[in-house]
């Protein structure tokens, strides 16, 4: 049996008592991926990106391991919920306009001590002050640096459109504004290099494009290393007690960790290893999160139909945003139907060995978005379900 066939047999045995649709996390793979992230981080702590996990039990599991410290959250409401649940170090990775949540934060010393909010514009400070509602707690503030690579004299931008703060002087000026303003304290800097950490550089069947990506990423790392160090120096002249400088992502852990200016690494997708993280030269992970759909039709030779399965990932629409049929090996979508809302035909010789009620296992394109489709993650060790943990959705929490 191939390793994938062995995994399929394990998962089928583990979930034989459960009806699909269902989702599982292979804890052996999850833990191995966590070990790999720690190894690549080279001694710098890893802050776990909660949007890539979206399950409190698994956040607790990974944070109990050496090498991990703190959470990087994705909404302010989620940040407060996690802090109330006992997570003591939560960095909000994106600016917020949630006035009610800001009022809660301003009124609660425990929350204010646990949560750090992101800004990149003085207008964010104005919004927070207007939302305080009488609360007097000091806000912990993090600034975000734009990491995009600018080439051809700035006419071409490579990277996500995030912060407007790019140059050391810009971040230093906002740091001065914070220092002069009561009720705020600058504690951190963040820079997410998505064009390096989130773009695979070993695309199957595309050697020229892969080489171009590697060349771009090499240039981007060099430029960002120099600029990030200059930004940190500039900001520390105003805020010498800066607590952390966060950078990285699953695909760039070891490169970012090598920068002296960076004190901690952000990563999350590398725990589940969804399909978009198959194409990297820098690391190889083990798929840990999968979902199963049941076979409900056998329309003809070489075809089965499973229930549902149309769970596209966010981002620019394309085939790479679709889940991929993973187990059994050798199944593919029908080009005329793709992954459907209520049913999905699958083609391939492996279809002829599937019976009504059998499970087909899929990998999502992204990590945490899988959890928006399922209430529960069944946690598997070997060929047994050892626990079942609610996702955010299973706890009645849908933050975005």
Secondary structure, DSSP 8 states (H G I E B T S, - for coil): --HHHHHHHHHHHHTTTS-SSEEEEEHHHHHHHHHHHHHHHTTSEEEEEGGGT--HHHHHHHHTSTTEEEEEESSHHHHHHHHHTT---EEE-S----HHHHHHHHH-HHHHHHEEEEESSHHHHHHHHHH-TT----EEEEEE----EEETTTTEEES----S--SHHHHHHHHHHHHHSTTEEEEEEEE--HHHHTS-S--TT-HHHHHHHHHHHHHHHHHHHHHHHHHHHHHHHH-TT--EEEE--GGGHHHHHT-TT--EEEE-HHHH--GGGSS-SS------EEEEEEEEEEEETTEEEEE------SSS-SGGGS-EEEESTT-EE-TTT-S-SSEEEEESGGGGG--TT-EEEEE-SSSGGGGGT-SEEEEEETTEEEEEEE-TGGGT----
